[in-house]
Amino acid sequence: MHIRRALLLFAIVLGMAALVASLSRPDDERSANTQRKPAAAPTIVATPPTDSPRRPVSFDALSDRRRRVPAGHAATLEVSVDEPGTVEVPGLALIASANQHTPARFDVFLTRAARYEILFTPAHGDQSRSAGTLVVTASG
């Protein structure tokens, strides 16, 4: 009796997987009238100029503070946390692990003025909280 139930459940799961696979299509098969937002101009350069010294910019996940960096300058963001988790800068698509002894570090070279929220998500939770804001100011 239990084998029949297990086989029936397995058949249902396989059927649902097949249905989902048939309904989801790759990007190249989507209709031509689907509009996408144009990609924003890149604001981060993988390798900053070698003559540009890196500025240390420190954040503490316990205090939601703002730090300023001039555009066109390399910086190393360092985010200290009080418990294990992940630190994310969604606007720059950056994410790193951190714990009490090892802060999250990001090397960045930002080219235009903008604001970037920094989020911390504890390892034993799914609720993100603000760990600060990186404000890139117009160089001048």
C-alpha positions as CSV (number, residue, x, y, z in Angstrom):
1,M,0.0,0.0,0.0
2,H,2.8,2.4,0.9
3,I,4.6,1.6,-2.4
4,R,1.6,2.6,-4.4
5,R,1.4,6.0,-2.6
6,A,5.1,6.6,-3.1
7,L,4.8,5.7,-6.8
8,L,1.8,8.0,-7.2
9,L,3.6,10.8,-5.5
10,F,6.6,10.3,-7.7
11,A,4.5,10.3,-10.8
12,I,2.8,13.5,-9.7
13,V,6.1,15.2,-9.1
14,L,7.5,14.1,-12.4
15,G,4.4,15.3,-14.2
16,M,4.6,18.7,-12.5
17,A,8.3,19.0,-13.4
18,A,7.5,18.2,-17.1
19,L,4.7,20.8,-17.1
20,V,6.9,23.5,-15.6
21,A,9.7,22.6,-18.1
22,S,7.3,22.9,-21.1
23,L,5.9,26.2,-19.9
24,S,9.3,27.9,-19.3
25,R,11.1,28.9,-22.5
26,P,14.6,30.2,-23.0
27,D,15.1,33.9,-23.7
28,D,15.7,33.5,-27.4
29,E,12.3,31.8,-27.8
30,R,10.3,34.6,-26.1
31,S,8.1,36.7,-28.2
32,A,9.5,39.7,-30.0
33,N,7.0,42.1,-28.4
34,T,8.4,41.5,-24.9
35,Q,10.1,44.8,-23.9
36,R,13.1,44.8,-21.7
37,K,14.6,47.7,-19.9
38,P,17.9,48.8,-21.4
39,A,20.9,47.9,-19.3
40,A,22.3,50.8,-17.3
41,A,25.7,52.1,-18.2
42,P,28.4,50.2,-16.2
43,T,29.5,52.1,-13.1
44,I,32.2,49.7,-11.9
45,V,35.5,48.9,-13.6
46,A,37.1,45.5,-12.8
47,T,40.6,46.9,-12.7
48,P,41.2,50.4,-11.4
49,P,44.2,52.4,-12.7
50,T,47.4,51.3,-10.9
51,D,48.3,54.9,-10.0
52,S,45.0,55.3,-8.2
53,P,45.4,54.5,-4.4
54,R,42.6,52.6,-2.8
55,R,40.6,54.4,-0.1
56,P,39.5,52.2,2.8
57,V,35.8,52.7,3.4
58,S,34.5,51.0,6.6
59,F,31.0,50.1,7.6
60,D,29.6,48.4,10.6
61,A,26.4,46.4,10.0
62,L,25.1,47.4,13.4
63,S,25.0,51.1,12.5
64,D,23.3,52.3,9.3
65,R,25.7,55.0,8.2
66,R,26.6,56.8,5.0
67,R,30.1,57.0,3.7
68,R,31.3,59.1,0.8
69,V,33.7,58.3,-2.0
70,P,34.5,60.6,-5.0
71,A,33.8,59.2,-8.4
72,G,36.8,58.0,-10.3
73,H,38.7,56.8,-7.2
74,A,39.4,53.2,-6.2
75,A,38.0,52.1,-2.8
76,T,37.9,49.0,-0.7
77,L,34.6,48.6,1.1
78,E,34.9,46.8,4.4
79,V,31.7,45.8,6.3
80,S,32.1,44.5,9.8
81,V,29.3,42.3,11.2
82,D,28.3,40.9,14.6
83,E,27.2,37.5,13.4
84,P,27.8,35.3,10.4
85,G,25.9,36.1,7.2
86,T,26.2,37.8,3.8
87,V,26.8,41.4,2.8
88,E,25.4,42.6,-0.5
89,V,25.6,45.8,-2.6
90,P,22.6,45.1,-4.9
91,G,23.2,48.2,-7.1
92,L,26.7,46.8,-8.0
93,A,25.8,43.1,-8.0
94,L,28.4,42.4,-5.2
95,I,27.9,39.8,-2.5
96,A,30.3,38.4,0.1
97,S,30.3,36.3,3.2
98,A,31.3,37.8,6.6
99,N,31.5,36.8,10.2
100,Q,32.6,38.4,13.5
101,H,36.3,37.9,12.7
102,T,36.3,38.4,8.9
103,P,34.5,41.4,7.4
104,A,33.2,41.4,3.9
105,R,35.5,43.2,1.5
106,F,34.8,44.7,-2.0
107,D,37.3,46.4,-4.2
108,V,35.5,48.9,-6.4
109,F,36.2,51.7,-8.9
110,L,33.1,53.8,-9.4
111,T,32.9,56.2,-12.3
112,R,29.7,58.2,-11.7
113,A,27.8,59.8,-8.8
114,A,25.2,57.5,-7.3
115,R,24.0,56.0,-4.0
116,Y,24.4,52.3,-3.2
117,E,22.6,50.6,-0.3
118,I,24.5,48.0,1.6
119,L,22.5,45.1,3.0
120,F,23.3,42.4,5.7
121,T,21.5,39.1,5.9
122,P,22.3,36.9,8.9
123,A,23.1,33.3,8.2
124,H,20.2,32.2,10.5
125,G,17.6,34.4,8.9
126,D,16.2,35.6,5.7
127,Q,15.5,39.2,6.7
128,S,18.0,41.7,5.3
129,R,18.8,44.9,7.1
130,S,20.6,48.0,6.0
131,A,24.3,48.1,6.9
132,G,24.9,51.5,5.4
133,T,24.9,53.5,2.2
134,L,27.8,54.2,-0.1
135,V,27.5,57.7,-1.6
136,V,29.6,58.3,-4.7
137,T,30.0,62.0,-5.2
138,A,30.8,63.8,-8.4
139,S,34.6,64.3,-8.6
140,G,35.7,67.8,-8.9
